Amino acid sequence: MYLTLFNIGGYVVLPWALMIFLPTWRGTRWLARSGIVPALVAVLYVIGVGSLISQNGFGFIREFGTADGVARLMAQRDIALVAWIHFLAFDQLVGIFIYRDNMRHRYVPIPVQSLILFLTFMLGPLGFLSYYLIRWARAGSPSGKSEALHT
């Protein structure tokens, strides 16, 4: 079952391809606005976690407290596959944030946005950090809004 969830989760490549290669297409804009893809991936995750808990109980959660415990968890195929779905869901959310924010404010040109989205898809936090730093440099603050000095 976990392999099936993993395989279904692999379809997130399609919305990523749309955001990267067809960012101005109406269908891409609708998909990003809807948030349906990360919601569907989250459903896959809930099914996977629910199955893990029903088979093993909540005991595996205590393994999150140490590096060795996390390594032991990730060495278990079923847990690693469910963890991967977790990554897919959150990377998709971050990608949608970058896409929506940049399409609205145009902190970076579309080709740069596509590169950043590719980095986010492949290396999650690296893509986000790249966008965040560029946005901060271009807008003058971490929130993206220019901050005027009040005297």
N, CA, C and O atoms as a GROMACS GRO file, in nm:
protein
  604
    1MET      N    1   0.081  -0.119   0.000
    1MET     CA    2   0.000   0.000   0.000
    1MET      C    3   0.086   0.127   0.000
    1MET      O    4   0.054   0.224  -0.069
    2TYR      N    5   0.195   0.128   0.075
    2TYR     CA    6   0.279   0.247   0.084
    2TYR      C    7   0.342   0.280  -0.050
    2TYR      O    8   0.359   0.397  -0.085
    3LEU      N    9   0.378   0.177  -0.125
    3LEU     CA   10   0.433   0.199  -0.258
    3LEU      C   11   0.328   0.262  -0.350
    3LEU      O   12   0.361   0.347  -0.433
    4THR      N   13   0.204   0.221  -0.337
    4THR     CA   14   0.096   0.281  -0.415
    4THR      C   15   0.080   0.429  -0.381
    4THR      O   16   0.067   0.512  -0.470
    5LEU      N   17   0.082   0.462  -0.253
    5LEU     CA   18   0.073   0.602  -0.211
    5LEU      C   19   0.190   0.682  -0.267
    5LEU      O   20   0.173   0.794  -0.316
    6PHE      N   21   0.309   0.624  -0.260
    6PHE     CA   22   0.428   0.688  -0.315
    6PHE      C   23   0.412   0.713  -0.465
    6PHE      O   24   0.442   0.822  -0.514
    7ASN      N   25   0.365   0.613  -0.537
    7ASN     CA   26   0.348   0.626  -0.682
    7ASN      C   27   0.244   0.732  -0.717
    7ASN      O   28   0.264   0.810  -0.811
    8ILE      N   29   0.135   0.735  -0.645
    8ILE     CA   30   0.033   0.838  -0.669
    8ILE      C   31   0.092   0.976  -0.640
    8ILE      O   32   0.068   1.070  -0.715
    9GLY      N   33   0.167   0.988  -0.532
    9GLY     CA   34   0.231   1.114  -0.496
    9GLY      C   35   0.326   1.164  -0.604
    9GLY      O   36   0.349   1.285  -0.615
   10GLY      N   37   0.380   1.073  -0.682
   10GLY     CA   38   0.471   1.112  -0.788
   10GLY      C   39   0.409   1.201  -0.895
   10GLY      O   40   0.480   1.266  -0.971
   11TYR      N   41   0.276   1.203  -0.899
   11TYR     CA   42   0.209   1.288  -0.997
   11TYR      C   43   0.223   1.437  -0.966
   11TYR      O   44   0.183   1.520  -1.047
   12VAL      N   45   0.280   1.471  -0.852
   12VAL     CA   46   0.302   1.613  -0.823
   12VAL      C   47   0.400   1.675  -0.923
   12VAL      O   48   0.410   1.797  -0.932
   13VAL      N   49   0.471   1.592  -0.996
   13VAL     CA   50   0.562   1.645  -1.097
   13VAL      C   51   0.484   1.727  -1.202
   13VAL      O   52   0.539   1.822  -1.258
   14LEU      N   53   0.360   1.692  -1.228
   14LEU     CA   54   0.281   1.764  -1.329
   14LEU      C   55   0.254   1.909  -1.289
   14LEU      O   56   0.281   1.999  -1.369
   15PRO      N   57   0.201   1.936  -1.169
   15PRO     CA   58   0.182   2.076  -1.132
   15PRO      C   59   0.314   2.154  -1.122
   15PRO      O   60   0.320   2.273  -1.154
   16TRP      N   61   0.421   2.084  -1.079
   16TRP     CA   62   0.552   2.151  -1.077
   16TRP      C   63   0.592   2.191  -1.218
   16TRP      O   64   0.638   2.303  -1.240
   17ALA      N   65   0.573   2.101  -1.314
   17ALA     CA   66   0.609   2.130  -1.453
   17ALA      C   67   0.528   2.249  -1.505
   17ALA      O   68   0.581   2.333  -1.578
   18LEU      N   69   0.402   2.256  -1.468
   18LEU     CA   70   0.320   2.370  -1.511
   18LEU      C   71   0.373   2.501  -1.451
   18LEU      O   72   0.385   2.600  -1.522
   19MET      N   73   0.403   2.501  -1.322
   19MET     CA   74   0.452   2.624  -1.259
   19MET      C   75   0.588   2.666  -1.317
   19MET      O   76   0.617   2.785  -1.328
   20ILE      N   77   0.670   2.567  -1.353
   20ILE     CA   78   0.804   2.596  -1.403
   20ILE      C   79   0.802   2.634  -1.552
   20ILE      O   80   0.865   2.732  -1.591
   21PHE      N   81   0.728   2.558  -1.634
   21PHE     CA   82   0.735   2.577  -1.779
   21PHE      C   83   0.619   2.657  -1.838
   21PHE      O   84   0.634   2.715  -1.946
   22LEU      N   85   0.505   2.661  -1.771
   22LEU     CA   86   0.389   2.736  -1.821
   22LEU      C   87   0.331   2.824  -1.711
   22LEU      O   88   0.212   2.814  -1.680
   23PRO      N   89   0.413   2.911  -1.652
   23PRO     CA   90   0.366   2.986  -1.534
   23PRO      C   91   0.254   3.086  -1.564
   23PRO      O   92   0.178   3.121  -1.473
   24THR      N   93   0.243   3.132  -1.685
   24THR     CA   94   0.139   3.233  -1.713
   24THR      C   95   0.011   3.172  -1.769
   24THR      O   96  -0.087   3.243  -1.792
   25TRP      N   97   0.010   3.042  -1.792
   25TRP     CA   98  -0.110   2.976  -1.845
   25TRP      C   99  -0.222   2.983  -1.742
   25TRP      O  100  -0.199   2.969  -1.622
   26ARG      N  101  -0.342   3.004  -1.790
   26ARG     CA  102  -0.458   3.018  -1.705
   26ARG      C  103  -0.479   2.894  -1.615
   26ARG      O  104  -0.515   2.907  -1.498
   27GLY      N  105  -0.457   2.775  -1.670
   27GLY     CA  106  -0.471   2.652  -1.592
   27GLY      C  107  -0.372   2.644  -1.477
   27GLY      O  108  -0.406   2.597  -1.368
   28THR      N  109  -0.251   2.690  -1.501
   28THR     CA  110  -0.149   2.693  -1.396
   28THR      C  111  -0.191   2.788  -1.285
   28THR      O  112  -0.181   2.755  -1.167
   29ARG      N  113  -0.237   2.907  -1.325
   29ARG     CA  114  -0.279   3.005  -1.224
   29ARG      C  115  -0.395   2.950  -1.140
   29ARG      O  116  -0.398   2.968  -1.019
   30TRP      N  117  -0.490   2.884  -1.206
   30TRP     CA  118  -0.603   2.826  -1.133
   30TRP      C  119  -0.556   2.720  -1.035
   30TRP      O  120  -0.596   2.718  -0.919
   31LEU      N  121  -0.471   2.632  -1.083
   31LEU     CA  122  -0.421   2.523  -0.999
   31LEU      C  123  -0.347   2.577  -0.876
   31LEU      O  124  -0.366   2.527  -0.766
   32ALA      N  125  -0.264   2.678  -0.896
   32ALA     CA  126  -0.190   2.737  -0.784
   32ALA      C  127  -0.284   2.808  -0.687
   32ALA      O  128  -0.265   2.801  -0.566
   33ARG      N  129  -0.384   2.877  -0.740
   33ARG     CA  130  -0.480   2.945  -0.654
   33ARG      C  131  -0.563   2.846  -0.572
   33ARG      O  132  -0.596   2.873  -0.456
   34SER      N  133  -0.596   2.733  -0.633
   34SER     CA  134  -0.687   2.638  -0.567
   34SER      C  135  -0.624   2.568  -0.447
   34SER      O  136  -0.693   2.538  -0.350
   35GLY      N  137  -0.494   2.543  -0.452
   35GLY     CA  138  -0.429   2.470  -0.345
   35GLY      C  139  -0.467   2.322  -0.340
   35GLY      O  140  -0.439   2.254  -0.241
   36ILE      N  141  -0.531   2.273  -0.444
   36ILE     CA  142  -0.582   2.136  -0.443
   36ILE      C  143  -0.471   2.031  -0.441
   36ILE      O  144  -0.486   1.925  -0.380
   37VAL      N  145  -0.360   2.060  -0.508
   37VAL     CA  146  -0.253   1.959  -0.515
   37VAL      C  147  -0.194   1.928  -0.377
   37VAL      O  148  -0.188   1.811  -0.339
   38PRO      N  149  -0.151   2.029  -0.301
   38PRO     CA  150  -0.100   1.993  -0.168
   38PRO      C  151  -0.207   1.931  -0.079
   38PRO      O  152  -0.176   1.850   0.008
   39ALA      N  153  -0.332   1.968  -0.099
   39ALA     CA  154  -0.440   1.907  -0.020
   39ALA      C  155  -0.452   1.758  -0.054
   39ALA      O  156  -0.469   1.675   0.035
   40LEU      N  157  -0.444   1.724  -0.182
   40LEU     CA  158  -0.452   1.584  -0.222
   40LEU      C  159  -0.331   1.504  -0.173
   40LEU      O  160  -0.344   1.389  -0.130
   41VAL      N  161  -0.214   1.566  -0.178
   41VAL     CA  162  -0.094   1.498  -0.128
   41VAL      C  163  -0.106   1.480   0.024
   41VAL      O  164  -0.062   1.379   0.078
   42ALA      N  165  -0.164   1.578   0.091
   42ALA     CA  166  -0.185   1.566   0.235
   42ALA      C  167  -0.279   1.449   0.267
   42ALA      O  168  -0.260   1.380   0.367
   43VAL      N  169  -0.378   1.427   0.182
   43VAL     CA  170  -0.467   1.312   0.202
   43VAL      C  171  -0.387   1.181   0.191
   43VAL      O  172  -0.406   1.090   0.270
   44LEU      N  173  -0.298   1.174   0.092
   44LEU     CA  174  -0.212   1.055   0.080
   44LEU      C  175  -0.131   1.035   0.207
   44LEU      O  176  -0.117   0.923   0.257
   45TYR      N  177  -0.078   1.145   0.260
   45TYR     CA  178   0.002   1.139   0.382
   45TYR      C  179  -0.082   1.089   0.500
   45TYR      O  180  -0.037   1.004   0.577
   46VAL      N  181  -0.202   1.142   0.514
   46VAL     CA  182  -0.289   1.101   0.624
   46VAL      C  183  -0.321   0.952   0.613
   46VAL      O  184  -0.324   0.882   0.715
   47ILE      N  185  -0.346   0.904   0.493
   47ILE     CA  186  -0.370   0.760   0.474
   47ILE      C  187  -0.247   0.680   0.517
   47ILE      O  188  -0.259   0.580   0.588
   48GLY      N  189  -0.129   0.725   0.474
   48GLY     CA  190  -0.006   0.655   0.510
   48GLY      C  191   0.022   0.657   0.658
   48GLY      O  192   0.053   0.553   0.717
   49VAL      N  193   0.010   0.772   0.720
   49VAL     CA  194   0.035   0.783   0.865
   49VAL      C  195  -0.070   0.704   0.942
   49VAL      O  196  -0.038   0.636   1.040
   50GLY      N  197  -0.195   0.714   0.898
   50GLY     CA  198  -0.301   0.638   0.965
   50GLY      C  199  -0.273   0.490   0.962
   50GLY      O  200  -0.294   0.419   1.060
   51SER      N  201  -0.225   0.442   0.848
   51SER     CA  202  -0.192   0.300   0.836
   51SER      C  203  -0.074   0.263   0.926
   51SER      O  204  -0.076   0.159   0.992
   52LEU      N  205   0.030   0.349   0.927
   52LEU     CA  206   0.145   0.322   1.015
   52LEU      C  207   0.102   0.315   1.161
   52LEU      O  208   0.144   0.226   1.235
   53ILE      N  209   0.018   0.408   1.202
   53ILE     CA  210  -0.027   0.412   1.342
   53ILE      C  211  -0.114   0.291   1.373
   53ILE      O  212  -0.102   0.232   1.480
   54SER      N  213  -0.201   0.255   1.280
   54SER     CA  214  -0.288   0.140   1.306
   54SER      C  215  -0.208   0.010   1.315
   54SER      O  216  -0.247  -0.082   1.387
   55GLN      N  217  -0.097   0.002   1.243
   55GLN     CA  218  -0.014  -0.119   1.245
   55GLN      C  219   0.084  -0.121   1.362
   55GLN      O  220   0.114  -0.227   1.417
   56ASN      N  221   0.135  -0.002   1.400
   56ASN     CA  222   0.246   0.003   1.496
   56ASN      C  223   0.215   0.082   1.622
   56ASN      O  224   0.296   0.081   1.715
   57GLY      N  225   0.104   0.150   1.629
   57GLY     CA  226   0.075   0.237   1.741
   57GLY      C  227   0.154   0.367   1.730
   57GLY      O  228   0.217   0.394   1.628
   58PHE      N  229   0.149   0.446   1.836
   58PHE     CA  230   0.216   0.577   1.835
   58PHE      C  231   0.360   0.570   1.885
   58PHE      O  232   0.427   0.673   1.892
   59GLY      N  233   0.408   0.452   1.918
   59GLY     CA  234   0.542   0.438   1.976
   59GLY      C  235   0.654   0.492   1.891
   59GLY      O  236   0.755   0.538   1.943
   60PHE      N  237   0.638   0.488   1.759
   60PHE     CA  238   0.746   0.535   1.673
   60PHE      C  239   0.774   0.684   1.690
   60PHE      O  240   0.882   0.731   1.654
   61ILE      N  241   0.679   0.758   1.743
   61ILE     CA  242   0.697   0.903   1.759
   61ILE      C  243   0.812   0.935   1.853
   61ILE      O  244   0.881   1.036   1.835
   62ARG      N  245   0.834   0.850   1.954
   62ARG     CA  246   0.944   0.878   2.047
   62ARG      C  247   1.080   0.873   1.978
   62ARG      O  248   1.177   0.928   2.030
   63GLU      N  249   1.088   0.808   1.862
   63GLU     CA  250   1.214   0.800   1.787
   63GLU      C  251   1.254   0.935   1.727
   63GLU      O  252   1.370   0.952   1.689
   64PHE      N  253   1.162   1.030   1.719
   64PHE     CA  254   1.192   1.160   1.661
   64PHE      C  255   1.286   1.243   1.748
   64PHE      O  256   1.339   1.344   1.703
   65GLY      N  257   1.308   1.201   1.871
   65GLY     CA  258   1.387   1.279   1.966
   65GLY      C  259   1.537   1.270   1.950
   65GLY      O  260   1.610   1.351   2.008
   66THR      N  261   1.587   1.173   1.874
   66THR     CA  262   1.731   1.159   1.857
   66THR      C  263   1.766   1.135   1.710
   66THR      O  264   1.683   1.088   1.632
   67ALA      N  265   1.887   1.169   1.676
   67ALA     CA  266   1.933   1.146   1.538
   67ALA      C  267   1.934   0.996   1.506
   67ALA      O  268   1.894   0.956   1.397
   68ASP      N  269   1.978   0.914   1.600
   68ASP     CA  270   1.979   0.769   1.578
   68ASP      C  271   1.837   0.716   1.561
   68ASP      O  272   1.812   0.627   1.479
   69GLY      N  273   1.743   0.770   1.639
   69GLY     CA  274   1.604   0.728   1.627
   69GLY      C  275   1.546   0.762   1.491
   69GLY      O  276   1.478   0.679   1.430
   70VAL      N  277   1.572   0.882   1.444
   70VAL     CA  278   1.523   0.922   1.311
   70VAL      C  279   1.587   0.835   1.203
   70VAL      O  280   1.520   0.794   1.109
   71ALA      N  281   1.715   0.807   1.217
   71ALA     CA  282   1.784   0.720   1.120
   71ALA      C  283   1.723   0.581   1.118
   71ALA      O  284   1.705   0.522   1.012
   72ARG      N  285   1.690   0.528   1.236
   72ARG     CA  286   1.625   0.396   1.242
   72ARG      C  287   1.489   0.400   1.173
   72ARG      O  288   1.452   0.307   1.101
   73LEU      N  289   1.414   0.507   1.198
   73LEU     CA  290   1.283   0.520   1.132
   73LEU      C  291   1.297   0.525   0.980
   73LEU      O  292   1.227   0.455   0.908
   74MET      N  293   1.389   0.608   0.933
   74MET     CA  294   1.405   0.625   0.788
   74MET      C  295   1.462   0.500   0.721
   74MET      O  296   1.453   0.485   0.599
   75ALA      N  297   1.520   0.411   0.799
   75ALA     CA  298   1.571   0.285   0.744
   75ALA      C  299   1.457   0.186   0.718
   75ALA      O  300   1.476   0.085   0.650
   76GLN      N  301   1.339   0.216   0.771
   76GLN     CA  302   1.222   0.132   0.747
   76GLN      C  303   1.151   0.183   0.621
   76GLN      O  304   1.108   0.298   0.615
   77ARG      N  305   1.139   0.096   0.523
   77ARG     CA  306   1.087   0.134   0.391
   77ARG      C  307   0.953   0.206   0.399
   77ARG      O  308   0.937   0.312   0.340
   78ASP      N  309   0.856   0.150   0.470
   78ASP     CA  310   0.722   0.209   0.474
   78ASP      C  311   0.724   0.348   0.536
   78ASP      O  312   0.656   0.439   0.487
   79ILE      N  313   0.801   0.365   0.642
   79ILE     CA  314   0.809   0.496   0.706
   79ILE      C  315   0.879   0.595   0.614
   79ILE      O  316   0.838   0.711   0.605
   80ALA      N  317   0.985   0.552   0.547
   80ALA     CA  318   1.055   0.641   0.454
   80ALA      C  319   0.964   0.686   0.340
   80ALA      O  320   0.970   0.802   0.299
   81LEU      N  321   0.880   0.597   0.289
   81LEU     CA  322   0.789   0.634   0.180
   81LEU      C  323   0.685   0.735   0.228
   81LEU      O  324   0.653   0.830   0.156
   82VAL      N  325   0.633   0.716   0.347
   82VAL     CA  326   0.537   0.812   0.401
   82VAL      C  327   0.606   0.945   0.430
   82VAL      O  328   0.548   1.051   0.406
   83ALA      N  329   0.729   0.942   0.479
   83ALA     CA  330   0.804   1.065   0.502
   83ALA      C  331   0.826   1.140   0.371
   83ALA      O  332   0.819   1.263   0.367
   84TRP      N  333   0.852   1.067   0.264
   84TRP     CA  334   0.871   1.130   0.133
   84TRP      C  335   0.744   1.203   0.090
   84TRP      O  336   0.751   1.313   0.035
   85ILE      N  337   0.629   1.142   0.116
   85ILE     CA  338   0.502   1.208   0.083
   85ILE      C  339   0.487   1.336   0.164
   85ILE      O  340   0.436   1.436   0.115
   86HIS      N  341   0.532   1.333   0.288
   86HIS     CA  342   0.534   1.452   0.374
   86HIS      C  343   0.616   1.562   0.307
   86HIS      O  344   0.572   1.677   0.300
   87PHE      N  345   0.735   1.528   0.258
   87PHE     CA  346   0.821   1.624   0.188
   87PHE      C  347   0.750   1.679   0.064
   87PHE      O  348   0.753   1.800   0.039
   88LEU      N  349   0.686   1.591  -0.012
   88LEU     CA  350   0.616   1.634  -0.133
   88LEU      C  351   0.509   1.738  -0.101
   88LEU      O  352   0.496   1.838  -0.171
   89ALA      N  353   0.434   1.713   0.004
   89ALA     CA  354   0.325   1.806   0.041
   89ALA      C  355   0.381   1.943   0.078
   89ALA      O  356   0.332   2.045   0.030
   90PHE      N  357   0.482   1.945   0.163
   90PHE     CA  358   0.533   2.075   0.208
   90PHE      C  359   0.613   2.147   0.100
   90PHE      O  360   0.605   2.270   0.091
   91ASP      N  361   0.688   2.074   0.020
   91ASP     CA  362   0.758   2.140  -0.091
   91ASP      C  363   0.658   2.201  -0.189
   91ASP      O  364   0.682   2.309  -0.243
   92GLN      N  365   0.546   2.132  -0.211
   92GLN     CA  366   0.443   2.187  -0.301
   92GLN      C  367   0.384   2.314  -0.242
   92GLN      O  368   0.361   2.411  -0.315
   93LEU      N  369   0.360   2.316  -0.112
   93LEU     CA  370   0.309   2.438  -0.049
   93LEU      C  371   0.407   2.554  -0.064
   93LEU      O  372   0.367   2.666  -0.095
   94VAL      N  373   0.534   2.527  -0.044
   94VAL     CA  374   0.636   2.630  -0.058
   94VAL      C  375   0.642   2.677  -0.203
   94VAL      O  376   0.653   2.797  -0.229
   95GLY      N  377   0.637   2.584  -0.297
   95GLY     CA  378   0.639   2.620  -0.438
   95GLY      C  379   0.520   2.708  -0.476
   95GLY      O  380   0.536   2.806  -0.549
   96ILE      N  381   0.404   2.674  -0.426
   96ILE     CA  382   0.285   2.756  -0.453
   96ILE      C  383   0.299   2.895  -0.391
   96ILE      O  384   0.261   2.994  -0.453
   97PHE      N  385   0.354   2.902  -0.270
   97PHE     CA  386   0.377   3.033  -0.209
   97PHE      C  387   0.468   3.118  -0.298
   97PHE      O  388   0.436   3.233  -0.327
   98ILE      N  389   0.580   3.060  -0.342
   98ILE     CA  390   0.673   3.134  -0.427
   98ILE      C  391   0.605   3.176  -0.556
   98ILE      O  392   0.615   3.292  -0.597
   99TYR      N  393   0.536   3.084  -0.619
   99TYR     CA  394   0.467   3.111  -0.745
   99TYR      C  395   0.367   3.226  -0.728
   99TYR      O  396   0.372   3.325  -0.801
  100ARG      N  397   0.276   3.213  -0.632
  100ARG     CA  398   0.173   3.316  -0.611
  100ARG      C  399   0.234   3.452  -0.578
  100ARG      O  400   0.197   3.554  -0.636
  101ASP      N  401   0.330   3.450  -0.486
  101ASP     CA  402   0.390   3.576  -0.441
  101ASP      C  403   0.463   3.645  -0.556
  101ASP      O  404   0.448   3.766  -0.576
  102ASN      N  405   0.540   3.570  -0.631
  102ASN     CA  406   0.616   3.633  -0.739
  102ASN      C  407   0.526   3.671  -0.857
  102ASN      O  408   0.552   3.772  -0.922
  103MET      N  409   0.424   3.594  -0.886
  103MET     CA  410   0.334   3.631  -0.996
  103MET      C  411   0.259   3.759  -0.961
  103MET      O  412   0.221   3.835  -1.050
  104ARG      N  413   0.239   3.783  -0.834
  104ARG     CA  414   0.170   3.905  -0.792
  104ARG      C  415   0.263   4.025  -0.787
  104ARG      O  416   0.228   4.134  -0.833
  105HIS      N  417   0.384   4.006  -0.731
  105HIS     CA  418   0.474   4.120  -0.706
  105HIS      C  419   0.591   4.130  -0.804
  105HIS      O  420   0.652   4.236  -0.814
  106ARG      N  421   0.623   4.024  -0.873
  106ARG     CA  422   0.733   4.018  -0.970
  106ARG      C  423   0.866   4.065  -0.912
  106ARG      O  424   0.932   4.154  -0.965
  107TYR      N  425   0.904   4.002  -0.801
  107TYR     CA  426   1.035   4.029  -0.742
  107TYR      C  427   1.147   3.979  -0.832
  107TYR      O  428   1.256   4.036  -0.835
  108VAL      N  429   1.120   3.871  -0.906
  108VAL     CA  430   1.218   3.817  -1.000
  108VAL      C  431   1.150   3.794  -1.134
  108VAL      O  432   1.029   3.772  -1.139
  109PRO      N  433   1.226   3.799  -1.244
  109PRO     CA  434   1.166   3.768  -1.374
  109PRO      C  435   1.120   3.622  -1.380
  109PRO      O  436   1.168   3.538  -1.304
  110ILE      N  437   1.027   3.594  -1.469
  110ILE     CA  438   0.970   3.460  -1.481
  110ILE      C  439   1.077   3.351  -1.499
  110ILE      O  440   1.067   3.247  -1.434
  111PRO      N  441   1.179   3.371  -1.585
  111PRO     CA  442   1.281   3.264  -1.597
  111PRO      C  443   1.353   3.236  -1.465
  111PRO      O  444   1.387   3.121  -1.436
  112VAL      N  445   1.378   3.339  -1.386
  112VAL     CA  446   1.442   3.320  -1.255
  112VAL      C  447   1.345   3.249  -1.161
  112VAL      O  448   1.384   3.161  -1.084
  113GLN      N  449   1.219   3.288  -1.167
  113GLN     CA  450   1.116   3.220  -1.087
  113GLN      C  451   1.115   3.071  -1.120
  113GLN      O  452   1.107   2.987  -1.030
  114SER      N  453   1.123   3.039  -1.248
  114SER     CA  454   1.122   2.898  -1.289
  114SER      C  455   1.243   2.824  -1.232
  114SER      O  456   1.230   2.710  -1.188
  115LEU      N  457   1.358   2.887  -1.234
  115LEU     CA  458   1.478   2.826  -1.176
  115LEU      C  459   1.461   2.805  -1.026
  115LEU      O  460   1.496   2.699  -0.973
  116ILE      N  461   1.408   2.905  -0.958
  116ILE     CA  462   1.386   2.894  -0.814
  116ILE      C  463   1.284   2.784  -0.783
  116ILE      O  464   1.301   2.708  -0.687
  117LEU      N  465   1.180   2.775  -0.864
  117LEU     CA  466   1.081   2.668  -0.843
  117LEU      C  467   1.144   2.531  -0.866
  117LEU      O  468   1.113   2.436  -0.794
  118PHE      N  469   1.230   2.520  -0.966
  118PHE     CA  470   1.300   2.392  -0.988
  118PHE      C  471   1.386   2.357  -0.866
  118PHE      O  472   1.386   2.243  -0.821
  119LEU      N  473   1.457   2.455  -0.814
  119LEU     CA  474   1.537   2.431  -0.693
  119LEU      C  475   1.449   2.389  -0.576
  119LEU      O  476   1.485   2.301  -0.498
  120THR      N  477   1.333   2.452  -0.565
  120THR     CA  478   1.240   2.418  -0.456
  120THR      C  479   1.188   2.276  -0.474
  120THR      O  480   1.178   2.202  -0.376
  121PHE      N  481   1.156   2.240  -0.597
  121PHE     CA  482   1.107   2.104  -0.625
  121PHE      C  483   1.213   2.000  -0.591
  121PHE      O  484   1.182   1.896  -0.532
  122MET      N  485   1.336   2.027  -0.629
  122MET     CA  486   1.442   1.928  -0.611
  122MET      C  487   1.510   1.935  -0.474
  122MET      O  488   1.549   1.833  -0.418
  123LEU      N  489   1.524   2.056  -0.420
  123LEU     CA  490   1.602   2.075  -0.298
  123LEU      C  491   1.530   2.165  -0.197
  123LEU      O  492   1.595   2.236  -0.120
  124GLY      N  493   1.399   2.161  -0.196
  124GLY     CA  494   1.312   2.232  -0.103
  124GLY      C  495   1.365   2.360  -0.040
  124GLY      O  496   1.349   2.468  -0.098
  125PRO      N  497   1.428   2.351   0.075
  125PRO     CA  498   1.471   2.470   0.147
  125PRO      C  499   1.569   2.559   0.069
  125PRO      O  500   1.570   2.680   0.088
  126LEU      N  501   1.650   2.501  -0.018
  126LEU     CA  502   1.744   2.582  -0.098
  126LEU      C  503   1.667   2.675  -0.191
  126LEU      O  504   1.703   2.792  -0.204
  127GLY      N  505   1.562   2.624  -0.254
  127GLY     CA  506   1.480   2.709  -0.341
  127GLY      C  507   1.410   2.818  -0.262
  127GLY      O  508   1.408   2.934  -0.302
  128PHE      N  509   1.352   2.779  -0.148
  128PHE     CA  510   1.284   2.878  -0.065
  128PHE      C  511   1.380   2.987  -0.017
  128PHE      O  512   1.348   3.106  -0.025
  129LEU      N  513   1.496   2.946   0.031
  129LEU     CA  514   1.593   3.044   0.081
  129LEU      C  515   1.638   3.137  -0.031
  129LEU      O  516   1.653   3.257  -0.010
  130SER      N  517   1.658   3.082  -0.149
  130SER     CA  518   1.697   3.166  -0.264
  130SER      C  519   1.591   3.272  -0.291
  130SER      O  520   1.623   3.390  -0.306
  131TYR      N  521   1.466   3.230  -0.297
  131TYR     CA  522   1.358   3.325  -0.323
  131TYR      C  523   1.347   3.426  -0.209
  131TYR      O  524   1.334   3.546  -0.233
  132TYR      N  525   1.352   3.379  -0.087
  132TYR     CA  526   1.337   3.466   0.029
  132TYR      C  527   1.445   3.575   0.030
  132TYR      O  528   1.415   3.692   0.055
  133LEU      N  529   1.569   3.537   0.004
  133LEU     CA  530   1.678   3.635   0.006
  133LEU      C  531   1.666   3.735  -0.109
  133LEU      O  532   1.689   3.855  -0.089
  134ILE      N  533   1.631   3.688  -0.226
  134ILE     CA  534   1.612   3.780  -0.340
  134ILE      C  535   1.496   3.874  -0.312
  134ILE      O  536   1.505   3.994  -0.336
  135ARG      N  537   1.388   3.820  -0.261
  135ARG     CA  538   1.270   3.901  -0.229
  135ARG      C  539   1.304   4.006  -0.124
  135ARG      O  540   1.264   4.122  -0.136
  136TRP      N  541   1.378   3.967  -0.024
  136TRP     CA  542   1.419   4.058   0.082
  136TRP      C  543   1.506   4.169   0.024
  136TRP      O  544   1.486   4.287   0.055
  137ALA      N  545   1.602   4.132  -0.057
  137ALA     CA  546   1.691   4.231  -0.118
  137ALA      C  547   1.615   4.327  -0.209
  137ALA      O  548   1.644   4.447  -0.210
  138ARG      N  549   1.520   4.277  -0.285
  138ARG     CA  550   1.446   4.360  -0.380
  138ARG      C  551   1.339   4.445  -0.313
  138ARG      O  552   1.313   4.557  -0.357
  139ALA      N  553   1.277   4.393  -0.208
  139ALA     CA  554   1.165   4.463  -0.146
  139ALA      C  555   1.206   4.544  -0.024
  139ALA      O  556   1.131   4.633   0.018
  140GLY      N  557   1.322   4.516   0.033
  140GLY     CA  558   1.369   4.595   0.146
  140GLY      C  559   1.332   4.541   0.283
  140GLY      O  560   1.370   4.602   0.384
  141SER      N  561   1.260   4.428   0.291
  141SER     CA  562   1.228   4.370   0.422
  141SER      C  563   1.190   4.223   0.403
  141SER      O  564   1.151   4.182   0.294
  142PRO      N  565   1.203   4.145   0.509
  142PRO     CA  566   1.166   4.003   0.498
  142PRO      C  567   1.020   3.981   0.462
  142PRO      O  568   0.987   3.880   0.399
  143SER      N  569   0.932   4.074   0.500
  143SER     CA  570   0.790   4.056   0.470
  143SER      C  571   0.758   4.091   0.325
  143SER      O  572   0.647   4.064   0.278
  144GLY      N  573   0.852   4.153   0.256
  144GLY     CA  574   0.828   4.191   0.117
  144GLY      C  575   0.775   4.332   0.102
  144GLY      O  576   0.754   4.379  -0.010
  145LYS      N  577   0.752   4.400   0.213
  145LYS     CA  578   0.699   4.537   0.209
  145LYS      C  579   0.811   4.633   0.246
  145LYS      O  580   0.885   4.610   0.342
  146SER      N  581   0.822   4.738   0.171
  146SER     CA  582   0.924   4.839   0.204
  146SER      C  583   0.889   4.902   0.338
  146SER      O  584   0.775   4.939   0.365
  147GLU      N  585   0.991   4.912   0.419
  147GLU     CA  586   0.972   4.971   0.551
  147GLU      C  587   1.032   5.111   0.552
  147GLU      O  588   1.152   5.128   0.530
  148ALA      N  589   0.950   5.208   0.576
  148ALA     CA  590   0.998   5.345   0.584
  148ALA      C  591   1.036   5.377   0.728
  148ALA      O  592   0.973   5.329   0.822
  149LEU      N  593   1.139   5.458   0.743
  149LEU     CA  594   1.176   5.501   0.878
  149LEU      C  595   1.079   5.608   0.924
  149LEU      O  596   1.052   5.705   0.854
  150HIS      N  597   1.029   5.588   1.041
  150HIS     CA  598   0.937   5.687   1.100
  150HIS      C  599   1.015   5.772   1.199
  150HIS      O  600   1.074   5.722   1.294
  151THR      N  601   1.015   5.902   1.174
  151THR     CA  602   1.086   5.993   1.264
  151THR      C  603   0.993   6.089   1.332
  151THR      O  604   1.037   6.172   1.411
   0.00000   0.00000   0.00000
